Amino acid sequence: MGTLLIRNGYVIDPAQKLSGHYDVLIEGTRILRVEPRVTERVDRVIEAKNLLVMPGIIDMHVHLRDPGQTEKEDIYTGCNAAVTGGVTSLLCMPNTRPAIDNRETIAYIQRLAQKAKAKIYICGAATKGLSGEELGDYAMYRELGVCAVSDDGRPVESAEQMEQVLLKAQQAGLRVVSHCEDLAIVNGGIIHKGSVSEDMQVRGIDRLSEDRITQREIELAERTGAPVHICHVSTKGSTELIRAAKKRGVPVTAETCPHYFAYTHEKLRSRDADYRMNPPLREPEDVAEIIRGIQDGTFDCIVTDHAPHTKREKMDFRKAPNGTVGLETSLAAGIRFLVEPGHIKLERLVELMTFGPARVLGIEGGSLEPGMAADLALVDPKAFWTVLPERLQSKSKNSVFKFERLQGRVKYTLVNGEIVYVMRY
């Protein structure tokens, strides 16, 4: 592959507390040096003037739907969407068909991942078949390179079983990723319980459904000392619980998603199921608290919860499955709704999307430190663009940001020093 110089870019690497104009020299698949000016002869040059040069995004919450639901997404289309959005590594969730709880499914994903454009890390099922009953084979997971466990898509309903998940995962060196939802409280709700659900006469989901299980997971982590990661936080209450737990030294980390700091449940008045996801869009006070949590370190990372569904599935507002695609829009949504309004600096956004998730998962990436894999995104942070569903690389087009004018466009994405995406339009 030779040497590649990324020249004259504005580098942000929070892992090294690096921010400024630098050249990035890549040799083969690895970062060789980051310096103010590299003058030696190289094989290839990318001119990065006026571009942000950052570590590749790590999205630790992605549903690839493969195997079993490849009409919605597959490993290749999902990874194509990922690199279009500057995502170089992702964690795929286990609610496939069959679930990721056996050697064959893990081997299938790993085989296809070898030819995919982004790096795929695997989250195994916390319980076999996502049943909430018998634990998965954690020793086997670790042997095969799985890095996390979850029953995402649903909670582990029993507190006693969840405690075993935490303890056994800690012993195996696996990160526990928890979907916090009390199904008894949800009770068939499809959007947030509030004025919009009441006006529309639609069954709502009370915030307590999320907050109660968030509190349970925090208590379990505090009692056992075993770490837990809280998924897709959407409520003021859960944010406050996580903040307080961190101050007490509880081993808890947390993520949120762009739609939770961008929009409220008012979007649902359109009766467009593309704005339905789980947990649902909440109220202005929830959005404000999510932003505060992003500002003060309550949240360790921003993820997408990329959840593709077909156009046909999303046609019926009441019966449609929950979920939105997000791999191609997450960085631009962060710039548009967090950086440009002045809520956070660009450096903080980059940290939340790169070094933060790498640190939570304990995987390589999230930094341009010499010797690290050359996974990078080159971004025009000033470019405005409109999200047109038909242009999305994802097989499904159910974007919560459709027709939104976002800011920040990925120009190049590199994985292991190879250019895997160049913006064409």
Phi, psi and chi 1 to 4 in degrees:
 res  aa     phi    psi   chi1   chi2   chi3   chi4
   1 MET       -  -22.5  -65.6  176.3   65.2      -
   2 GLY    72.1 -156.5      -      -      -      -
   3 THR  -108.8  145.3   51.2      -      -      -
   4 LEU  -132.5  129.6  169.3   63.7      -      -
   5 LEU  -111.3  124.8  177.5   63.3      -      -
   6 ILE   -98.8  111.6  -60.1  173.0      -      -
   7 ARG  -111.1  139.3 -172.7  168.6   59.3 -166.4
   8 ASN    68.2   23.9  -64.0  -35.9      -      -
   9 GLY   -89.7  165.6      -      -      -      -
  10 TYR   -97.3  107.3 -170.5   84.7      -      -
  11 VAL   -89.5  131.1  171.6      -      -      -
  12 ILE  -123.1  117.8  -66.4  179.5      -      -
  13 ASP  -135.9   88.6 -177.8    5.8      -      -
  14 PRO   -58.7  -28.9  -25.9   36.5      -      -
  15 ALA   -61.2  -31.9      -      -      -      -
  16 GLN  -103.9    4.9  -60.5 -173.1   82.5      -
  17 LYS    53.2   44.1  -64.0 -179.5  170.1   54.6
  18 LEU  -109.5  128.7 -163.9   64.7      -      -
  19 SER  -154.2  116.7 -178.5      -      -      -
  20 GLY   157.1 -175.3      -      -      -      -
  21 HIS   -82.7  118.3  -71.5   93.4      -      -
  22 TYR  -143.0  159.8  -66.5   90.5      -      -
  23 ASP   -99.4  145.9  -67.8  -11.8      -      -
  24 VAL  -117.4  119.8  179.3      -      -      -
  25 LEU  -103.4  126.0 -178.3   59.9      -      -
  26 ILE  -115.4  134.1  -62.9  167.4      -      -
  27 GLU  -121.7  115.1 -176.4  173.0   43.3      -
  28 GLY    64.9 -118.3      -      -      -      -
  29 THR  -101.5    2.0   63.9      -      -      -
  30 ARG  -123.8  154.4  -62.4  -82.9  158.4  178.8
  31 ILE   -72.0  127.0  -57.4  -71.4      -      -
  32 LEU   -95.7  -50.8 -171.5   60.4      -      -
  33 ARG  -152.8  152.4  -64.4 -159.5  -52.5  -83.4
  34 VAL  -126.3  113.1  179.1      -      -      -
  35 GLU  -139.5  160.5  -63.9  178.4  -11.2      -
  36 PRO   -58.0  -35.5  -27.2   35.5      -      -
  37 ARG  -153.4  126.0 -170.8  176.6  179.0 -170.3
  38 VAL  -105.1  123.5  174.2      -      -      -
  39 THR  -109.7  -10.0   57.6      -      -      -
  40 GLU   -71.8  160.2   65.2 -161.6   66.6      -
  41 ARG   -68.7  135.7 -179.9 -176.0  -67.6  -86.6
  42 VAL  -130.8  167.5  -64.4      -      -      -
  43 ASP   -80.4  -36.3  -62.2  -51.7      -      -
  44 ARG  -142.4  152.7  -64.2  175.6  -65.0  157.0
  45 VAL  -133.3  135.6  174.6      -      -      -
  46 ILE  -110.8  120.2  -64.8  177.5      -      -
  47 GLU   -80.1  117.2 -179.2   56.7   56.4      -
  48 ALA  -113.3   21.6      -      -      -      -
  49 LYS   -56.8  134.3 -174.7  177.7 -179.5 -179.2
  50 ASN    69.5   10.3  -61.8  -37.3      -      -
  51 LEU  -110.0  147.2  -63.1 -177.7      -      -
  52 LEU   -82.2  128.2  162.6   65.6      -      -
  53 VAL  -110.1  118.0  179.8      -      -      -
  54 MET  -138.8  159.8   57.1 -179.5  -82.9      -
  55 PRO   -58.2  151.2  -19.9   31.9      -      -
  56 GLY   -60.4  143.9      -      -      -      -
  57 ILE   -67.8  141.3  -64.9  167.7      -      -
  58 ILE  -113.7  113.4  -61.8  170.5      -      -
  59 ASP  -104.3  106.8 -170.7  -20.6      -      -
  60 MET   -94.0   26.5   61.7  170.7  -71.0      -
  61 HIS  -153.8   90.0 -162.0  136.0      -      -
  62 VAL  -136.7  135.0  174.6      -      -      -
  63 HIS  -104.5  108.6  -60.9  -89.7      -      -
  64 LEU   -88.4  -13.2  -70.3  177.9      -      -
  65 ARG    65.1   11.2  -52.5  -62.6 -169.0 -155.1
  66 ASP  -125.8  117.3 -168.5   -2.8      -      -
  67 PRO   -89.3  164.7   31.7  -36.6      -      -
  68 GLY   106.7  -28.3      -      -      -      -
  69 GLN  -137.5   49.1  -66.3 -179.8  -64.0      -
  70 THR   -74.4   -3.0   52.6      -      -      -
  71 GLU   -70.7  -20.0   71.8  -79.8    3.7      -
  72 LYS   -92.4  -42.9  -57.6 -176.4 -176.8 -166.6
  73 GLU  -166.7  157.4 -166.0   78.2  -77.1      -
  74 ASP  -138.0  176.9   60.5   50.8      -      -
  75 ILE   -59.6  -39.8  -74.9  170.2      -      -
  76 TYR   -74.3  -44.8  -62.0  126.8      -      -
  77 THR   -68.1  -36.6   60.1      -      -      -
  78 GLY   -63.1  -42.2      -      -      -      -
  79 CYS   -73.1  -31.4  -73.0      -      -      -
  80 ASN   -62.5  -43.2  -71.2  -13.3      -      -
  81 ALA   -62.1  -40.7      -      -      -      -
  82 ALA   -59.0  -54.0      -      -      -      -
  83 VAL   -67.7  -26.4  -62.0      -      -      -
  84 THR   -61.8  -32.1  -58.5      -      -      -
  85 GLY   -95.3    9.5      -      -      -      -
  86 GLY    82.3   10.0      -      -      -      -
  87 VAL   -86.2  119.7  176.4      -      -      -
  88 THR  -104.7  -18.5   54.9      -      -      -
  89 SER  -139.9  145.6  -62.2      -      -      -
  90 LEU  -146.2  154.9   59.6   86.9      -      -
  91 LEU  -106.0  118.6 -178.7   69.8      -      -
  92 CYS   -90.6  133.7   65.9      -      -      -
  93 MET   -78.4  156.1  -68.9  -67.9  108.6      -
  94 PRO   -88.3    1.3   32.1  -36.3      -      -
  95 ASN   -85.1   53.8   60.0  -23.0      -      -
  96 THR   -90.5 -178.1   50.1      -      -      -
  97 ARG  -129.6  102.8  -62.1  177.6 -177.9  172.1
  98 PRO   -72.9  164.2   29.2  -36.4      -      -
  99 ALA   -63.5  158.6      -      -      -      -
 100 ILE   -81.2   80.6  -57.2  175.7      -      -
 101 ASP  -139.0   15.5   63.0    1.5      -      -
 102 ASN  -147.0  160.2   59.7   84.3      -      -
 103 ARG   -60.1  -39.3  -72.3  179.9  179.5  -88.1
 104 GLU   -65.0  -45.1  -67.4   74.1   21.9      -
 105 THR   -67.8  -40.8  -59.2      -      -      -
 106 ILE   -62.0  -44.9  -66.0  168.1      -      -
 107 ALA   -63.5  -38.7      -      -      -      -
 108 TYR   -59.9  -48.3  166.9   83.6      -      -
 109 ILE   -64.3  -44.0  -66.3  169.4      -      -
 110 GLN   -64.3  -35.8  -69.4  174.5  -28.5      -
 111 ARG   -65.9  -46.6 -176.2  173.0   68.6 -106.9
 112 LEU   -69.8  -31.4  -90.6   61.3      -      -
 113 ALA   -63.0  -25.7      -      -      -      -
 114 GLN   -61.0  -27.3  -67.9  175.0    7.4      -
 115 LYS  -107.5    4.2  -65.1 -177.3  178.6  179.8
 116 ALA   -81.8  157.1      -      -      -      -
 117 LYS   -77.8  -27.2  -70.9 -174.3  176.0 -179.8
 118 ALA  -108.7  161.0      -      -      -      -
 119 LYS   -81.7  135.5  -63.9  175.8  179.0  176.6
 120 ILE  -113.6  121.0  -62.3  175.4      -      -
 121 TYR  -102.2  149.7  -68.4   88.2      -      -
 122 ILE  -111.8  133.6  -62.7  175.2      -      -
 123 CYS  -104.7  117.3 -177.0      -      -      -
 124 GLY   -82.9  160.0      -      -      -      -
 125 ALA   -67.5  128.8      -      -      -      -
 126 ALA   -63.0  -39.6      -      -      -      -
 127 THR  -124.1  149.9   64.7      -      -      -
 128 LYS   -60.4  129.5  -69.3 -176.1  178.3  179.5
 129 GLY    65.9   14.5      -      -      -      -
 130 LEU    56.5   32.3  -50.6  176.4      -      -
 131 SER   -83.5  -16.9   64.9      -      -      -
 132 GLY    79.4    8.5      -      -      -      -
 133 GLU  -109.8  -98.5  -61.5  174.0    0.7      -
 134 GLU   -71.2  133.3 -176.2 -178.9   -2.6      -
 135 LEU   -65.5  149.8  -95.5   58.2      -      -
 136 GLY   -67.5  171.7      -      -      -      -
 137 ASP   -86.3   89.3 -172.9  -20.3      -      -
 138 TYR   -67.9  -34.6  -67.3    2.7      -      -
 139 ALA   -63.0  -41.9      -      -      -      -
 140 MET   -64.2  -42.1 -179.0  -97.6  -71.9      -
 141 TYR   -55.1  -50.4  -70.5  166.3      -      -
 142 ARG   -62.4  -41.1 -166.5   64.0 -172.9  174.2
 143 GLU   -58.6  -36.7  172.3 -161.9  -18.6      -
 144 LEU   -92.3    2.3  -62.5  179.0      -      -
 145 GLY    92.6    7.2      -      -      -      -
 146 VAL   -64.7  141.2  170.5      -      -      -
 147 CYS  -114.3   -7.9   66.0      -      -      -
 148 ALA  -152.7  165.4      -      -      -      -
 149 VAL  -134.5  148.6  -65.8      -      -      -
 150 SER  -166.9  157.4  179.8      -      -      -
 151 ASP  -106.9   28.6  -86.0    1.1      -      -
 152 ASP   -46.7  141.9 -172.7   64.8      -      -
 153 GLY   108.1  -23.8      -      -      -      -
 154 ARG  -160.2  160.2   57.5  179.2  -63.0  112.4
 155 PRO   -85.5  164.5   33.1  -36.0      -      -
 156 VAL   -81.4  108.1  175.6      -      -      -
 157 GLU   -69.3  -36.1  -66.8 -173.8   67.3      -
 158 SER   -84.0  127.2  162.0      -      -      -
 159 ALA   -63.4  -37.8      -      -      -      -
 160 GLU   -64.3  -40.8  -68.9   77.8   10.6      -
 161 GLN   -69.3  -38.2 -170.1   70.4  -50.9      -
 162 MET   -64.2  -35.0 -172.9   63.0 -173.0      -
 163 GLU   -62.4  -40.2 -178.1  169.7  -10.8      -
 164 GLN   -65.8  -38.4  -70.3  -55.8  -54.8      -
 165 VAL   -57.0  -48.6  168.3      -      -      -
 166 LEU   -61.7  -46.0  -71.2  170.2      -      -
 167 LEU   -69.1  -45.7  -69.2  169.9      -      -
 168 LYS   -68.2  -37.2  -61.7  -62.1 -176.6 -176.8
 169 ALA   -66.7  -39.9      -      -      -      -
 170 GLN   -61.1  -42.6 -177.2 -177.0   39.8      -
 171 GLN   -62.1  -34.8  -67.9  171.1    9.3      -
 172 ALA   -88.7   -3.9      -      -      -      -
 173 GLY    74.4   32.5      -      -      -      -
 174 LEU  -110.6  141.3  -59.1  166.7      -      -
 175 ARG   -81.4  133.9  173.9   64.9   71.3 -176.4
 176 VAL   -93.1  125.1  176.2      -      -      -
 177 VAL  -115.0  114.2  178.2      -      -      -
 178 SER  -107.4  126.6  176.8      -      -      -
 179 HIS   -87.2  108.9  174.9  111.9      -      -
 180 CYS   -94.4  106.2  -66.5      -      -      -
 181 GLU  -159.0  122.7  179.3 -178.6   31.7      -
 182 ASP   -90.0  107.7 -171.5  -40.5      -      -
 183 LEU   -66.0  -27.9  -61.9  178.7      -      -
 184 ALA   -66.7  -34.5      -      -      -      -
 185 ILE   -76.8  -37.8  -65.2  172.5      -      -
 186 VAL   -58.4  -52.2  172.0      -      -      -
 187 ASN    46.8   48.5 -169.1   28.5      -      -
 188 GLY    85.1    4.3      -      -      -      -
 189 GLY   -67.1  149.5      -      -      -      -
 190 ILE  -124.8  -15.8   61.9  171.1      -      -
 191 ILE  -138.4  175.3   67.0  173.3      -      -
 192 HIS   -59.0  140.2  171.6   68.4      -      -
 193 LYS   -81.6  114.0 -176.5  177.7 -178.5 -179.8
 194 GLY  -178.7 -158.2      -      -      -      -
 195 SER   -62.0  -35.6   58.5      -      -      -
 196 VAL   -68.9  -46.2  174.6      -      -      -
 197 SER   -62.8  -37.2   65.9      -      -      -
 198 GLU   -66.8  -45.2  -68.8  172.0    2.4      -
 199 ASP   -63.4  -36.2  -68.5  -11.8      -      -
 200 MET   -86.8   -7.5  -64.8  173.8   65.2      -
 201 GLN    56.5   48.2  -62.4 -175.5  -27.7      -
 202 VAL  -117.9  138.1  172.6      -      -      -
 203 ARG   -63.2  130.5 -173.3 -177.1  -68.1  -86.0
 204 GLY  -105.1  164.5      -      -      -      -
 205 ILE  -109.0  114.2  -57.6  173.0      -      -
 206 ASP   -69.5  145.3 -165.0  -73.0      -      -
 207 ARG   -53.4  -31.4  -69.1 -176.1 -175.9   92.0
 208 LEU   -58.3  -27.4 -172.2   60.0      -      -
 209 SER   -59.6  -38.7   63.8      -      -      -
 210 GLU   -81.3  -46.0  179.8  175.5  -34.5      -
 211 ASP   -63.9  -36.9  -63.2  -12.6      -      -
 212 ARG   -63.9  -43.8  179.5  167.4  -70.5  175.2
 213 ILE   -76.8  -32.2  -56.4  -58.4      -      -
 214 THR   -58.2  -45.5  -61.6      -      -      -
 215 GLN   -61.9  -41.9  178.8   65.5   49.2      -
 216 ARG   -60.4  -46.4 -175.4 -166.5   76.7  176.5
 217 GLU   -64.7  -38.8  -49.7  -55.2   52.7      -
 218 ILE   -62.6  -44.1  -71.8  169.6      -      -
 219 GLU   -63.2  -40.8  -70.3  174.0   -5.1      -
 220 LEU   -65.3  -43.0  -70.2  172.5      -      -
 221 ALA   -65.0  -38.2      -      -      -      -
 222 GLU   -67.7  -40.0 -169.2  163.2   22.0      -
 223 ARG   -73.5  -39.8 -175.5  167.2   74.3 -115.0
 224 THR   -91.8  -22.4   63.0      -      -      -
 225 GLY    78.4    4.9      -      -      -      -
 226 ALA   -89.2  132.2      -      -      -      -
 227 PRO   -71.3  150.7   23.4  -31.4      -      -
 228 VAL  -139.5  144.3   66.0      -      -      -
 229 HIS  -113.4  126.8  179.4   78.4      -      -
 230 ILE   -93.8  124.6  -52.1  -62.0      -      -
 231 CYS   -78.5  157.0  -72.6      -      -      -
 232 HIS    24.3   63.0   42.2   50.5      -      -
 233 VAL   -68.5  132.4  175.6      -      -      -
 234 SER  -126.4   -9.6   72.4      -      -      -
 235 THR  -114.9  154.5   70.3      -      -      -
 236 LYS   -59.9  -44.7  175.4 -177.1  177.3 -179.3
 237 GLY   -61.4  -46.0      -      -      -      -
 238 SER   -65.0  -39.3  -74.0      -      -      -
 239 THR   -59.2  -45.2  -55.2      -      -      -
 240 GLU   -65.1  -39.3  -68.0  170.7  -21.6      -
 241 LEU   -63.2  -43.4  -72.9  165.6      -      -
 242 ILE   -67.7  -41.5  -66.0  161.3      -      -
 243 ARG   -59.1  -48.2  179.5 -175.3  -66.8  117.2
 244 ALA   -64.1  -39.0      -      -      -      -
 245 ALA   -64.8  -41.8      -      -      -      -
 246 LYS   -62.1  -39.0  -76.3 -170.5  165.7 -170.3
 247 LYS   -64.1  -28.7  -72.3  179.8  179.5  177.1
 248 ARG   -83.6   -5.2  -62.5 -163.1  -54.3  -85.9
 249 GLY    88.1   14.5      -      -      -      -
 250 VAL   -67.3  136.9 -180.0      -      -      -
 251 PRO   -77.5   70.9   28.8  -34.6      -      -
 252 VAL  -122.9  137.3   57.8      -      -      -
 253 THR  -123.7  167.1   54.1      -      -      -
 254 ALA  -154.8  156.8      -      -      -      -
 255 GLU  -131.1  156.8   67.3 -170.5   35.9      -
 256 THR  -136.4  177.8 -168.2      -      -      -
 257 CYS  -125.3  156.2  -52.0      -      -      -
 258 PRO   -54.9  -38.3  -30.4   38.1      -      -
 259 HIS   -65.9  -21.9   37.1  -83.1      -      -
 260 TYR   -81.3  -19.4  -60.0  127.3      -      -
 261 PHE  -103.6   -3.2   57.4   70.9      -      -
 262 ALA  -101.9  -40.1      -      -      -      -
 263 TYR  -129.6  162.2  -64.5  143.6      -      -
 264 THR  -118.4  178.6   72.0      -      -      -
 265 HIS   -64.8   -9.4   62.6  160.6      -      -
 266 GLU   -59.4  -26.2  -69.4  -66.5  -30.7      -
 267 LYS   -59.5  -25.9  -78.5  -75.4 -174.3 -179.1
 268 LEU   -75.4  -13.0  -81.3  -56.7      -      -
 269 ARG   -62.1  -20.2  -67.9 -169.2 -173.9  -84.8
 270 SER   -74.0  -11.0   65.7      -      -      -
 271 ARG    55.9   36.6  -67.9 -172.8  178.5  -89.9
 272 ASP  -102.1  116.5 -176.6  -18.4      -      -
 273 ALA   -69.8  -10.8      -      -      -      -
 274 ASP   -64.7  -19.0  -75.4   -8.6      -      -
 275 TYR   -94.5    9.1  -62.4  107.6      -      -
 276 ARG   -99.3  124.9  -85.7 -169.9   48.4 -152.6
 277 MET  -147.7  173.4   68.6  -74.1  -61.3      -
 278 ASN  -131.4  116.7 -172.6   25.8      -      -
 279 PRO   -67.2  161.6   23.1  -33.2      -      -
 280 PRO   -85.2  167.7   32.0  -36.1      -      -
 281 LEU   -60.7  137.8  -61.1  176.9      -      -
 282 ARG  -109.1 -142.6  -56.9  -74.0 -173.5 -179.7
 283 GLU  -111.4  167.0  -60.7 -172.9   31.8      -
 284 PRO   -53.3  -38.2  -29.5   36.6      -      -
 285 GLU   -66.6  -29.7   63.2 -169.2   76.5      -
 286 ASP   -70.5  -45.2  -61.6  -70.1      -      -
 287 VAL   -57.5  -45.6  172.3      -      -      -
 288 ALA   -61.4  -39.6      -      -      -      -
 289 GLU   -73.9  -36.0 -166.9   61.4   36.0      -
 290 ILE   -58.8  -45.0  -67.5  -70.8      -      -
 291 ILE   -63.3  -40.8  -68.2  171.4      -      -
 292 ARG   -61.6  -39.5  -83.2 -167.0  -73.0  -88.0
 293 GLY   -65.3  -33.5      -      -      -      -
 294 ILE   -68.2  -38.8  -72.0  169.2      -      -
 295 GLN   -69.4  -40.4  -67.9  169.4  -34.8      -
 296 ASP   -99.1    5.1   66.6   15.2      -      -
 297 GLY    92.5    3.5      -      -      -      -
 298 THR   -60.0  -39.4  -61.1      -      -      -
 299 PHE   -95.4  136.6  -67.5  109.1      -      -
 300 ASP   -92.2  -23.5  -59.0   85.7      -      -
 301 CYS  -158.8  157.0   43.0      -      -      -
 302 ILE  -110.0  128.1  -69.2  172.6      -      -
 303 VAL  -127.1 -179.9  -56.5      -      -      -
 304 THR  -106.6  -29.2   62.6      -      -      -
 305 ASP    52.6   43.1 -166.8    8.1      -      -
 306 HIS   -52.8  114.1  178.7   83.0      -      -
 307 ALA  -134.2   88.7      -      -      -      -
 308 PRO   -75.2  140.7   -7.5   22.7      -      -
 309 HIS  -141.4  152.2  -64.6  -66.9      -      -
 310 THR   -73.6  159.4   65.6      -      -      -
 311 LYS   -59.0  -39.8 -176.8  176.9 -179.3  179.1
 312 ARG   -62.4  -43.0 -176.2 -179.3 -176.4   87.4
 313 GLU   -62.7  -35.3  -73.8  177.2  -56.1      -
 314 LYS   -85.3    1.3  -78.8  -71.0 -166.6  176.0
 315 MET   -71.6  -34.5  -72.5  177.8   66.9      -
 316 ASP   -95.4  111.3 -172.2  -41.1      -      -
 317 PHE   -57.7  -43.9  177.3   71.8      -      -
 318 ARG   -77.2  -31.4  -71.2  179.0  177.9  -90.8
 319 LYS  -100.5   -8.3  -64.5 -179.5 -179.4  178.8
 320 ALA   -63.4  146.8      -      -      -      -
 321 PRO   -69.9  156.0   25.8  -32.6      -      -
 322 ASN   -80.1  147.9  -67.7  -52.3      -      -
 323 GLY   139.6  152.5      -      -      -      -
 324 THR  -138.8  146.2  177.5      -      -      -
 325 VAL   -80.4  154.8  -65.0      -      -      -
 326 GLY  -157.8   -3.4      -      -      -      -
 327 LEU   -59.6  -33.5  -74.4  165.2      -      -
 328 GLU   -88.4   -8.6  -62.7  167.6   67.1      -
 329 THR  -120.5   -5.4   54.4      -      -      -
 330 SER   -64.7  -46.5   58.9      -      -      -
 331 LEU   -65.3  -46.5  177.5   61.9      -      -
 332 ALA   -63.4  -37.0      -      -      -      -
 333 ALA   -65.9  -37.7      -      -      -      -
 334 GLY   -63.6  -42.0      -      -      -      -
 335 ILE   -65.7  -45.3  -66.1  173.2      -      -
 336 ARG   -65.9  -43.7  162.7   71.5  173.8   78.9
 337 PHE  -102.5  -12.4  -68.6   99.6      -      -
 338 LEU  -117.1  -49.7  -67.7  174.8      -      -
 339 VAL   -77.2  -50.9  176.9      -      -      -
 340 GLU   -63.2  -37.6  -77.0  -55.3  -55.1      -
 341 PRO   -73.4   -7.0  -17.0   30.9      -      -
 342 GLY    88.2   14.6      -      -      -      -
 343 HIS   -69.1  -41.6  -62.9  -52.7      -      -
 344 ILE  -142.7  164.4   59.2  171.6      -      -
 345 LYS   -84.2  159.9  -67.1 -174.3  178.8  -61.1
 346 LEU   -58.5  -34.1 -173.4   55.8      -      -
 347 GLU   -61.0  -38.9  -74.3   80.7   -2.3      -
 348 ARG   -68.3  -40.0  173.0   63.3  175.6  151.5
 349 LEU   -62.3  -44.7  178.3   64.4      -      -
 350 VAL   -61.3  -41.5  173.0      -      -      -
 351 GLU   -59.4  -45.2  178.4 -175.6   11.6      -
 352 LEU   -65.5  -22.1  -74.2  160.2      -      -
 353 MET  -106.1   -3.8  -58.4 -172.4   79.9      -
 354 THR  -130.2  -78.5   61.7      -      -      -
 355 PHE   -65.5  -36.0 -178.1   55.5      -      -
 356 GLY   -57.3  -58.0      -      -      -      -
 357 PRO   -65.3  -32.3   14.7  -26.6      -      -
 358 ALA   -61.8  -40.6      -      -      -      -
 359 ARG   -68.0  -41.7 -176.4  170.4   47.0 -164.4
 360 VAL   -62.2  -45.9  169.8      -      -      -
 361 LEU   -81.9  -18.9  -74.0  176.4      -      -
 362 GLY    70.6   38.4      -      -      -      -
 363 ILE  -114.3  163.4   60.8  173.5      -      -
 364 GLU   -71.2  142.7 -177.6 -175.0   29.4      -
 365 GLY   129.7  177.4      -      -      -      -
 366 GLY    81.6   12.2      -      -      -      -
 367 SER  -154.0  154.6  174.8      -      -      -
 368 LEU  -105.1   22.6  -56.3 -179.8      -      -
 369 GLU   -61.8  138.7 -175.9  177.5   -6.9      -
 370 PRO   -51.4  134.8  -29.8   37.1      -      -
 371 GLY    97.0  -17.6      -      -      -      -
 372 MET   -75.9  157.5  -64.7  -72.1  -77.1      -
 373 ALA   -58.1  139.9      -      -      -      -
 374 ALA   -82.4   71.4      -      -      -      -
 375 ASP  -106.4  112.9  -59.8  -18.4      -      -
 376 LEU  -140.3  157.4  -58.3   92.3      -      -
 377 ALA  -125.4  134.0      -      -      -      -
 378 LEU  -110.4  121.8  -80.7   62.0      -      -
 379 VAL  -129.3  136.9 -177.7      -      -      -
 380 ASP   -88.9  101.9 -178.1  -11.5      -      -
 381 PRO   -73.4  -10.9   27.4  -33.3      -      -
 382 LYS  -100.2   -7.4  -61.0  -62.5 -176.3 -176.7
 383 ALA   -73.9  129.1      -      -      -      -
 384 PHE   -96.6  144.4  -71.7   94.0      -      -
 385 TRP  -153.7  153.6   58.6  -69.7      -      -
 386 THR  -103.7  131.6  -60.4      -      -      -
 387 VAL   -75.7  108.8 -179.8      -      -      -
 388 LEU  -105.6  114.1  -59.7  176.1      -      -
 389 PRO   -52.1  -39.1  -28.8   36.3      -      -
 390 GLU   -66.0  -17.2   66.6  -89.5   17.4      -
 391 ARG   -94.8   -4.9  -72.6 -168.4  172.5 -179.2
 392 LEU   -67.6  141.4  -65.6  175.7      -      -
 393 GLN   -78.9  -21.2  -63.7  -58.5  -58.0      -
 394 SER   -60.2  145.7  175.8      -      -      -
 395 LYS   -64.0  -32.8 -167.1  177.0  -72.2 -172.0
 396 SER   -99.6  155.4  -65.9      -      -      -
 397 LYS  -119.5   16.1  -46.4  -60.2 -179.7 -175.1
 398 ASN   -79.2   68.8   54.2  -53.7      -      -
 399 SER   -92.1  129.7  171.9      -      -      -
 400 VAL   -68.4  -19.1   72.0      -      -      -
 401 PHE   -99.4   15.1  -67.8  110.3      -      -
 402 LYS   -57.7  134.5   60.8 -175.1  177.7 -177.6
 403 PHE    68.0    6.1  -49.6  121.0      -      -
 404 GLU   -79.0  143.6 -178.0   71.2   69.0      -
 405 ARG   -91.0  108.2 -168.5  168.0 -174.3 -107.0
 406 LEU  -103.1  169.4  -61.4 -178.6      -      -
 407 GLN  -127.5  133.7 -177.5  173.1  -15.8      -
 408 GLY   107.4  115.5      -      -      -      -
 409 ARG  -126.8  127.0 -160.1   72.2 -167.0  -93.9
 410 VAL   -71.2  126.6  175.4      -      -      -
 411 LYS   -98.5  -40.0  -62.3  -71.0 -173.2  176.8
 412 TYR  -140.0  146.0  -62.3   89.0      -      -
 413 THR  -129.4  133.1  -56.6      -      -      -
 414 LEU  -120.2  136.9  -72.5   77.0      -      -
 415 VAL  -127.2  123.1  175.1      -      -      -
 416 ASN    51.3   40.6  -73.4  -26.0      -      -
 417 GLY    78.9   -2.8      -      -      -      -
 418 GLU   -98.9  134.6  178.6 -175.7   -6.1      -
 419 ILE   -75.6  111.8  -60.0  171.0      -      -
 420 VAL  -105.9  -11.2  -66.0      -      -      -
 421 TYR  -150.3  133.4  170.5   74.8      -      -
 422 VAL  -130.2  128.5 -179.7      -      -      -
 423 MET   -64.5  130.9 -164.5 -170.4   80.3      -
 424 ARG  -104.5  -15.4  -61.4  -60.4 -175.9 -170.6
 425 TYR  -145.1      -   54.5   83.8      -      -
